Amino acid sequence: MTFEIQSAVVNCCGWLCYNHLNKGDKIMKVKRSKLVKSIVSVLLCVASILPGITQEAAKPVVPPARPVFRMPSIIVSPEFLPDNKVTFKLLAPQAANVVISGEWMPGFGTTEPLAKNDTGLWTITVGPLKPELYGYTFSVDGVRMIDPNNVQVRRDGTRYESFLIVPGAESDLYLQKDNVPHGTLTKQWYKSEVLGITRRVYVYTPAGYENGTEKYPVFYLLHGAGGDEDAWTTMGRAVQIMDNLIAQGKATPMIVVMTNGNANQAGAQNDIPVPPSQTRMTMADYMKYAGKFEENLVRDVVPFIETRYRTLTDRDHRAIAGLSMGGGHTQTITNNNPGMFGYIGVYSMGIMNFGTQNEDAAKLEQERDTKIEALKNSGYKLYWIGCGVDDFVYQSVIKLRETLDKHNFKYTYRESTGGHTWANWRIYLSEFAPLLFK
């Protein structure tokens, strides 16, 4: 019994005693039994309500129930169907409009709308798609985004995309395979005396390099504008392509060097931010770096690789190729250094004279003719050109071929479908690498 209940009973009994015993002669006339009955009645009344009071007071405090953890619904996107069709899904209940843009679509910037169901899930099924690696993004009410349900994401400079690989004969080289010996991709730092900074370079060594003593030929592989030293491994699948080609006996085991073609950068911007002073560069600022990357590769990168790795260092064991801007770099490097590289590949790039006047163009053409003659006589093994028929640089490639033809310069030309895309550049690498060092 609580203190408050005890006090109530005492007070009640005391009041009864006072009224029955302390009122003079009248009290004495009351029978003692009546007093006893009154007290007993009060006690019985208290006893009847006491269990409920004490039970309520003793009731334990129950903490609020914790929310039950539930695994979120699993959304499979992309979902591969048996007929090479693919379904993409995105949960966005509040969205009013969702579209997808993918590399399987014709034309740059083409989109297709997704359909929304009553749960807020947007879906679309495309295809059948031919075997290939495809990048894609969603646009939700005008905001571009990657697929949150797809862990496969690639980066090309500042551009991020989700991607998928449709399996088949055409995409087989792009797949990571358990039964294939794997090479090693190393990220190395070297001091550039030309640029005055420490820069990063990716180096692929074939399976068996670490435990052997053999020397290897070297292939310098250059990216395009907007990319960096990471582009050929993330976008181009260079590591998987080289592993598979070497394992199949189609390519000679070689070291592949992938460096940053942006002379103002120490490395990929997602790892090494560009200094604030260089985030908004003018054309005059860029022109300060004209020709510097090419000089950096010849004077800094090649000596670093040939000092640090077990390499064969003559012309016939050096190769160089590049796509787009890297194709321009390749032309400049080989034209200026005849006899340095025995194998040369130019992907999706020809002769382009940016902003030159007529007299300057004539002077450049004369200088180029002299350099091409020297390169022709340098003893190169292979000059390989590849371009898509829908590529915006197609006419510049025609000009390059016409210039080489004027000098009776021997080259191999590969014309493909499509345009200025990684789908073509992966194919070019897959076809060019088996021709090296034979």
HUCOR-V276155 format. One record per residue. OMEGA is omega in radians with two decimals (NA if undefined). Layout:
BEGIN
omega={OMEGA,OMEGA}
END
This chain:
BEGIN
omega={-3.11,3.13,-3.12,3.13,3.12,3.14,-3.14,3.14,-3.14,-3.13,-3.13,3.14,3.12,3.14,3.13,-3.13,-3.13,-3.09,-3.05,-3.02,-3.00,3.10,2.97,-3.03,-3.10,-3.11,-3.08,-3.10,-3.12,-3.13,-3.12,-3.11,-3.14,3.11,-3.13,3.13,-3.13,3.14,3.13,3.14,3.13,-3.13,3.09,3.11,3.12,-3.13,-3.11,-3.12,-3.07,-3.13,3.14,-3.13,-3.10,3.11,3.13,-3.12,-3.08,-3.09,-3.09,3.10,-3.12,3.13,3.12,-3.10,3.09,3.11,-3.13,3.13,3.11,3.07,3.10,3.12,-3.14,3.10,-3.14,3.12,0.01,3.11,-3.10,3.11,-3.01,-3.05,-3.11,2.92,-3.08,3.09,3.09,-3.07,3.08,3.09,-3.13,-3.04,-3.06,-3.08,3.10,-3.08,3.10,3.09,3.11,3.06,-3.08,-3.09,3.09,-3.09,3.09,3.07,-3.14,3.08,3.10,3.14,3.04,-3.11,3.00,3.11,-3.08,3.07,-3.03,3.08,-3.10,3.12,3.11,-3.11,2.99,3.05,-3.10,3.06,0.19,-3.13,3.08,3.14,-3.10,3.01,-3.08,2.98,3.12,3.04,2.97,2.93,-3.10,-3.07,3.08,-3.13,-3.12,-3.12,3.03,3.12,-3.09,3.14,-3.11,-3.11,-3.12,-3.10,3.11,-3.10,3.03,-3.03,3.13,-3.10,3.10,3.12,2.89,3.09,3.08,3.07,3.04,-3.03,3.12,-3.07,-3.07,-3.10,-3.02,-3.12,-3.06,-3.04,3.03,-3.03,-3.09,-3.05,-3.12,3.06,-3.06,3.01,-3.09,3.06,-3.10,3.06,-3.04,3.05,3.12,3.13,3.09,3.08,-3.13,-3.06,3.11,3.13,3.01,-3.02,-3.10,3.11,3.05,-3.13,3.05,3.01,-3.07,3.12,3.13,-3.10,-3.01,-3.04,-3.08,3.11,-3.08,3.03,-3.01,2.96,-3.05,3.12,3.11,-3.00,-2.99,-3.12,-3.12,-3.13,-3.12,-3.14,3.10,-3.06,-3.13,-2.95,-3.05,3.10,-3.12,-3.11,-3.02,-3.13,-3.05,-3.11,-3.14,3.14,-3.11,3.10,-3.06,3.12,-3.14,-3.13,3.13,-3.13,-3.12,-3.12,3.05,3.05,-3.05,2.98,3.12,-3.08,-3.13,-3.07,-3.10,-3.09,3.11,-3.00,3.14,-3.08,3.02,-3.13,-3.11,-3.02,3.14,3.08,-3.07,-3.10,3.08,3.10,-3.11,-3.11,-3.09,-3.12,3.11,-3.09,3.07,3.09,3.11,3.10,3.13,-3.10,3.08,-3.11,-3.10,3.12,-3.07,3.13,-3.14,3.09,3.11,-3.11,-3.10,-3.02,-3.07,-3.00,-3.10,3.09,3.12,-3.12,-3.07,3.05,-3.03,-3.05,3.09,-3.02,2.93,-2.85,3.12,-3.10,-3.04,3.10,3.01,3.08,3.09,3.08,3.12,3.11,3.06,3.09,3.10,3.04,3.03,3.08,-3.13,3.12,-3.13,-3.10,-3.08,3.08,-3.11,-3.07,3.13,3.13,-3.14,-3.10,3.13,-3.11,-3.01,3.12,3.13,-3.11,3.01,3.06,3.10,3.10,-3.12,3.12,-3.05,2.99,-3.14,3.07,-3.06,-3.11,3.10,3.13,3.12,3.13,3.12,-3.14,3.12,3.10,-3.13,3.13,3.14,-3.11,3.14,3.08,3.13,3.13,3.13,-3.09,-3.05,-3.13,3.11,-3.10,-3.04,2.98,-2.96,-3.14,3.08,3.13,3.06,-3.08,3.14,-3.10,-3.13,3.09,-3.04,-3.13,3.10,3.09,3.05,3.12,3.10,-3.13,3.12,3.12,3.11,3.12,3.13,-3.12,-3.07,-3.10,-3.10,3.11,3.06,-3.11,3.11,3.11,-3.08,3.01,3.06,-3.01,-3.02,-2.98,3.08,3.08,3.09,-3.04,3.04,3.10,-3.13,3.10,-3.12,-3.13,-3.10,-3.07,3.14,-3.14,-3.02,2.96,3.12,NA}
END
